[in-house]
Amino acid sequence: MALWIAARDPRTPLAAKLVAGAVAAYALSPIDLIPDFIPVLGYLDDLLIVPFGIWVSVRLIPAPLLAEFRAAASDRSRPTSRAAAAVVVGLWLLSAVLVGVWIWRAATLR
């Protein structure tokens, strides 16, 4: 939550805003880049991408601002990102189409 607030605050440096916004949108999105039902890989993104993004974001945000954002985060409810969900769904649909075309071409070459 603190990263979500940081991404929207004008006092946050631009690099921190971009990283924090991307991490918060991905972490709060109901859809994962790699679905959790895929063995090992499904949880790998949650175990590596999100903590690394949080670590980078925290390093980029000045400490006094981060303390303020953490205090504000304890008073808010969890937001959702429909835009991030739409991007991830779009990527999955594009991937499905590309795999379908690849399978179709492989099947028609025989």
C-alpha positions in Angstrom: 0.0 0.0 0.0 2.8 2.4 0.8 4.3 1.9 -2.6 0.9 2.6 -4.2 0.7 5.9 -2.3 4.3 6.7 -3.2 3.6 6.2 -6.9 0.8 8.8 -6.8 2.6 11.4 -4.6 4.2 14.4 -6.4 7.1 14.5 -3.9 8.3 11.0 -4.9 11.2 11.0 -7.4 10.2 9.9 -10.9 12.3 6.7 -11.0 10.8 5.6 -7.6 7.3 6.4 -9.0 7.7 4.3 -12.0 9.2 1.3 -10.1 6.7 1.6 -7.2 3.7 2.0 -9.5 4.7 -1.1 -11.6 5.3 -3.2 -8.5 2.2 -2.1 -6.7 0.0 -2.6 -9.8 1.5 -6.1 -10.4 1.3 -7.1 -6.7 -2.3 -5.8 -6.3 -3.5 -7.2 -9.7 -5.8 -10.2 -9.4 -4.0 -11.7 -12.4 -0.4 -12.9 -12.4 2.0 -12.7 -15.3 2.7 -16.4 -14.8 -0.4 -18.1 -13.3 0.1 -19.8 -10.0 -1.2 -23.2 -11.3 1.9 -23.6 -13.4 4.3 -25.7 -11.2 7.3 -23.8 -9.8 7.1 -20.9 -12.3 3.7 -19.8 -11.1 5.2 -18.9 -7.7 8.6 -17.9 -9.0 7.4 -14.5 -10.1 5.8 -13.8 -6.7 8.9 -14.9 -4.9 11.4 -12.9 -7.0 9.8 -10.1 -9.0 7.7 -8.6 -6.3 10.3 -8.6 -3.4 13.0 -7.3 -5.8 10.7 -4.5 -7.0 9.8 -3.6 -3.4 13.4 -3.5 -2.4 14.3 -1.2 -5.4 11.4 1.1 -4.7 12.2 1.4 -1.0 15.8 2.3 -1.9 14.6 5.0 -4.3 12.1 6.7 -2.0 13.6 9.1 0.7 13.2 7.7 4.2 11.0 10.5 5.6 8.6 10.2 2.7 8.5 6.4 3.0 7.6 6.7 6.7 4.8 9.1 5.9 3.5 6.7 3.2 3.6 3.8 5.5 1.6 5.7 8.1 -1.0 6.6 5.4 -1.1 3.1 4.2 -2.2 1.7 7.5 -5.4 3.8 7.3 -6.5 2.8 3.7 -8.2 -0.1 2.1 -6.5 -2.2 -0.6 -6.8 -0.8 -4.1 -7.1 -2.8 -7.3 -5.7 -2.0 -10.7 -8.0 -2.7 -13.6 -5.5 -1.3 -16.1 -2.8 -3.7 -14.9 -5.3 -6.6 -15.1 -6.2 -5.5 -18.6 -2.6 -5.5 -19.7 -1.9 -8.9 -18.2 -5.0 -10.4 -19.8 -4.0 -8.8 -23.1 -0.6 -10.3 -22.9 -2.1 -13.7 -22.2 -4.5 -13.4 -25.1 -1.7 -12.4 -27.4 0.4 -15.3 -26.2 -2.5 -17.7 -26.8 -3.0 -16.4 -30.3 0.7 -16.7 -31.1 0.9 -20.2 -29.8 -2.3 -21.1 -31.8 -0.7 -19.7 -35.0 2.5 -21.6 -34.3 0.6 -24.9 -33.7 -1.6 -24.2 -36.8 1.5 -23.7 -39.0 3.2 -26.7 -37.6 0.1 -28.9 -38.2 -0.4 -27.7 -41.8 3.3 -28.3 -42.8 2.9 -32.0 -42.4 
